[in-house]
């Protein structure tokens, strides 16, 4: 149903800016090579600025009951984050769904090494080129999607995350209980 997807809380300023960048700067470059491209911007509380991005090629859905439908109905996930820091759960969700991802170095940074599991690019032209490449070469997108899902399964499972947290807590308790006379 959609070629390109961006998901997030659409009242959060970094997501508002990313949605604007996607539609105003990246999408025209994609459309010059793929005129029929369709974009979905999904997420709660879209600001007036986000709602104004809607057009024949861009759907702004607002809140969705099941974001899985958005991921499964899209071909490429794009997170053109220019602001904000920290773990981008939207990328983890997209990769867990096997969706190929295109993002910026800022958004990819918190994930750690992710060579070969997503496309990372700077600037609208390079981001657009990555999207066009994945739309024109679906087998490459499928391969990226499989690798991304595998990375999420191996590095971001509840079990492994809980074990790492437990180990850190045990280390903190052991370190804090020493008698430093």
Beta strands, then each sheet from edge to edge (+ up, - down):
strand 1: 2-7
strand 2: 39-42
strand 3: 58-62
strand 4: 74-79
strand 5: 100-103
strand 6: 119-120
sheet 1: 3+ 2+ 1+ 4+ 5+ 6+
end
